[in-house]
Amino acid sequence: MNKKIWCAVLLSAVMIVGAGCGQKAKTAPPPPASASEPSSIQADESTSPPVTEGTAPADSTAGSNSGNDSSGGTGEPKGESTGEAAKDQPSFQKLTIDVYYTDPQEMELKKAQKEISYQVPLEKYVEAFKALQDSGSTDLVPLWGKIELTKMSLDTDTGLLHMDIHIPDEARLGSGGEQFALDSLKQTMFQFDEIKAIDILVDGQAVESLMGHMDLDHPIKRGE
């Protein structure tokens, strides 16, 4: 009987001790982190932050498109800018001028009137030269039809009109045609009072003759 009682007491003591050890194991603090392992992962400042599932990466174009409307515009009032540009542009002017051609037999110069349109003064002389290239009539033969105007400028201080042209082989005329060509150019351009002289270059060169027959002055002066 006494043996049984002692066994029961011993068993109870073992159970109490085991319970106390289990409680201590639960409340014990975790072991300190190893000094060789980082406690957290930090993204490098030079790289983009990692994208986690469920979050979309930042749109790099969001800032640049913040001022744009849905149609791709800049958000600025289009009506005002268009209106201001239209105000700054000079309006077209129309002018009826005398233009000189020759007859089919190249016997004499023939005067005709043509209407030109231009926005700035220099365009007026360019359009006048274009009128010399096309008469619009079979009875009036243009003497500058195949000659190419490559550059034109006007010195407003001296009234000197500079012209640079290219003459293809098929545009070359005989001596009579060359003289008519020079006369038609002078009479067409000198009708503008601001032009006092004309200097003609061929492919950038001040040549002695336009087509090899007549002397070419540099410059050709009004009244000569």
C-alpha positions as CSV (number, residue, x, y, z in Angstrom):
1,M,0.0,0.0,0.0
2,N,2.8,2.4,1.0
3,K,4.6,1.5,-2.2
4,K,1.6,2.5,-4.3
5,I,1.3,5.8,-2.6
6,W,5.0,6.6,-3.1
7,C,4.7,5.8,-6.8
8,A,1.7,8.1,-7.2
9,V,3.6,10.9,-5.5
10,L,6.7,10.4,-7.6
11,L,4.6,10.4,-10.8
12,S,2.9,13.6,-9.8
13,A,6.2,15.3,-9.1
14,V,7.6,14.2,-12.5
15,M,4.5,15.7,-14.2
16,I,4.8,19.0,-12.4
17,V,8.5,19.3,-13.3
18,G,7.7,18.5,-17.0
19,A,5.0,21.1,-17.1
20,G,7.3,23.8,-15.7
21,C,10.0,23.0,-18.3
22,G,7.5,23.2,-21.1
23,Q,6.3,26.6,-19.9
24,K,9.9,27.9,-19.8
25,A,10.5,26.6,-23.4
26,K,7.5,28.6,-24.7
27,T,8.5,31.9,-23.0
28,A,12.2,31.7,-23.8
29,P,13.4,34.6,-26.1
30,P,14.6,33.8,-29.6
31,P,18.3,33.4,-30.1
32,P,20.1,36.6,-31.3
33,A,20.5,37.1,-35.1
34,S,23.9,36.2,-36.5
35,A,26.0,39.2,-37.2
36,S,26.9,37.8,-40.7
37,E,23.3,37.8,-41.9
38,P,21.3,41.1,-42.6
39,S,18.1,41.6,-40.6
40,S,16.2,43.0,-43.6
41,I,16.6,43.3,-47.4
42,Q,17.1,47.0,-48.6
43,A,16.8,47.9,-52.3
44,D,19.8,49.5,-53.9
45,E,19.1,53.2,-54.5
46,S,20.5,52.8,-58.0
47,T,17.9,50.2,-59.0
48,S,14.1,50.3,-59.2
49,P,12.1,48.9,-56.2
50,P,11.0,45.4,-56.8
51,V,7.4,45.0,-58.1
52,T,5.4,42.7,-55.9
53,E,2.4,40.7,-57.1
54,G,-0.8,42.7,-57.2
55,T,1.0,46.1,-57.7
56,A,1.7,47.6,-61.0
57,P,5.0,49.4,-61.8
58,A,4.9,53.2,-61.9
59,D,4.1,54.6,-65.4
60,S,7.2,56.6,-66.5
61,T,5.0,58.6,-68.9
62,A,2.4,59.6,-66.4
63,G,4.2,62.8,-65.5
64,S,4.9,63.8,-69.1
65,N,1.3,63.2,-70.1
66,S,-0.3,65.0,-67.1
67,G,-0.8,68.1,-69.1
68,N,-2.1,66.3,-72.2
69,D,-5.7,65.7,-73.0
70,S,-7.1,62.4,-74.1
71,S,-6.6,63.2,-77.8
72,G,-2.9,63.7,-77.4
73,G,-2.9,67.5,-77.3
74,T,-0.8,69.6,-75.0
75,G,-3.7,71.1,-73.1
76,E,-3.1,74.5,-74.6
77,P,-6.0,76.3,-76.2
78,K,-5.6,75.5,-79.9
79,G,-7.9,78.3,-81.1
80,E,-5.7,81.1,-79.6
81,S,-2.4,79.8,-80.9
82,T,-3.8,79.3,-84.4
83,G,-5.4,82.7,-84.4
84,E,-2.1,84.4,-83.3
85,A,-0.1,82.5,-86.0
86,A,-2.6,83.7,-88.6
87,K,-2.3,87.3,-87.4
88,D,1.5,87.1,-87.6
89,Q,1.4,85.8,-91.2
90,P,1.4,88.6,-93.9
91,S,-1.6,88.5,-96.1
92,F,-1.4,87.8,-99.8
93,Q,-1.3,90.8,-102.2
94,K,-2.2,90.8,-105.8
95,L,-0.5,92.9,-108.5
96,T,-0.9,93.1,-112.3
97,I,2.4,93.5,-114.0
98,D,3.8,93.9,-117.5
99,V,5.7,90.8,-118.7
100,Y,7.7,90.6,-122.0
101,Y,7.9,87.6,-124.4
102,T,8.7,87.2,-128.1
103,D,6.7,86.1,-131.1
104,P,7.1,82.5,-132.5
105,Q,9.5,83.9,-135.2
106,E,11.6,85.8,-132.5
107,M,11.2,89.0,-134.4
108,E,10.3,91.4,-131.5
109,L,9.3,91.6,-127.9
110,K,5.6,91.4,-127.0
111,K,4.2,92.8,-123.9
112,A,1.5,91.0,-121.9
113,Q,-0.1,91.6,-118.5
114,K,-0.2,89.0,-115.8
115,E,-1.5,88.9,-112.2
116,I,0.9,87.7,-109.5
117,S,0.3,87.0,-105.8
118,Y,2.9,87.5,-103.1
119,Q,3.3,87.9,-99.3
120,V,6.6,89.6,-98.9
121,P,8.4,92.0,-101.3
122,L,11.1,89.5,-102.5
123,E,8.3,87.1,-103.6
124,K,7.1,89.8,-105.9
125,Y,10.3,89.6,-108.0
126,V,10.4,85.8,-107.9
127,E,6.8,85.7,-109.1
128,A,7.7,88.2,-111.8
129,F,10.5,85.9,-113.0
130,K,8.1,82.9,-113.0
131,A,5.7,84.9,-115.2
132,L,8.6,85.3,-117.7
133,Q,8.9,81.5,-117.8
134,D,5.3,80.9,-118.9
135,S,3.1,83.1,-121.1
136,G,0.1,80.9,-121.2
137,S,-0.3,81.6,-124.9
138,T,1.1,79.9,-128.1
139,D,1.4,83.4,-129.6
140,L,3.8,84.5,-126.9
141,V,7.1,82.6,-126.5
142,P,8.8,82.8,-123.1
143,L,12.6,83.5,-123.4
144,W,13.3,82.3,-119.8
145,G,11.1,79.2,-119.9
146,K,13.8,76.5,-119.4
147,I,16.2,78.7,-117.3
148,E,16.2,77.8,-113.6
149,L,16.3,80.5,-110.9
150,T,18.4,79.1,-108.0
151,K,18.7,82.2,-105.8
152,M,17.4,85.7,-105.6
153,S,17.9,88.6,-103.2
154,L,17.5,92.3,-103.0
155,D,19.8,94.8,-101.4
156,T,17.3,97.4,-100.2
157,D,19.9,100.0,-99.5
158,T,21.3,100.1,-103.1
159,G,18.3,98.6,-105.0
160,L,20.5,95.9,-106.5
161,L,18.7,92.7,-107.4
162,H,20.9,89.6,-107.2
163,M,20.0,86.6,-109.4
164,D,21.7,83.2,-109.6
165,I,20.5,81.0,-112.5
166,H,21.3,77.7,-114.1
167,I,21.1,77.4,-117.9
168,P,20.6,73.9,-119.3
169,D,21.8,73.3,-122.8
170,E,18.3,73.1,-124.2
171,A,17.6,76.6,-122.8
172,R,20.4,78.3,-124.8
173,L,19.4,80.7,-127.6
174,G,21.0,82.4,-130.6
175,S,22.3,85.9,-130.5
176,G,18.9,87.5,-131.2
177,G,17.2,85.3,-128.6
178,E,19.8,86.1,-126.0
179,Q,19.4,89.9,-126.6
180,F,15.6,89.5,-126.3
181,A,16.0,87.5,-123.1
182,L,18.1,90.2,-121.5
183,D,15.7,93.0,-122.7
184,S,12.6,91.1,-121.5
185,L,14.2,90.6,-118.1
186,K,15.2,94.3,-117.8
187,Q,11.8,95.7,-118.9
188,T,10.0,93.3,-116.5
189,M,12.1,93.9,-113.4
190,F,12.7,97.6,-113.9
191,Q,9.0,98.3,-113.7
192,F,9.5,98.0,-110.0
193,D,10.8,101.4,-108.9
194,E,12.9,100.0,-106.0
195,I,15.1,98.0,-108.4
196,K,18.0,100.1,-109.6
197,A,20.2,97.4,-111.0
198,I,20.3,93.6,-111.7
199,D,23.3,91.4,-111.3
200,I,23.0,88.0,-113.0
201,L,25.2,85.1,-112.0
202,V,25.3,81.7,-113.8
203,D,25.9,78.8,-111.4
204,G,27.4,81.3,-108.9
205,Q,29.8,82.8,-111.4
206,A,29.9,86.3,-112.9
207,V,30.2,85.2,-116.5
208,E,31.1,87.6,-119.4
209,S,28.2,86.5,-121.5
210,L,24.8,84.9,-120.6
211,M,24.8,82.4,-123.5
212,G,28.0,83.2,-125.3
213,H,26.8,85.9,-127.8
214,M,26.1,89.2,-125.9
215,D,28.2,90.9,-123.3
216,L,26.7,90.7,-119.8
217,D,27.3,93.7,-117.5
218,H,27.8,93.3,-113.7
219,P,25.5,94.8,-112.8
220,I,23.0,95.8,-115.4
221,K,21.9,99.3,-114.4
222,R,18.5,101.0,-115.0
223,G,18.5,103.1,-118.2
224,E,21.5,101.3,-119.8
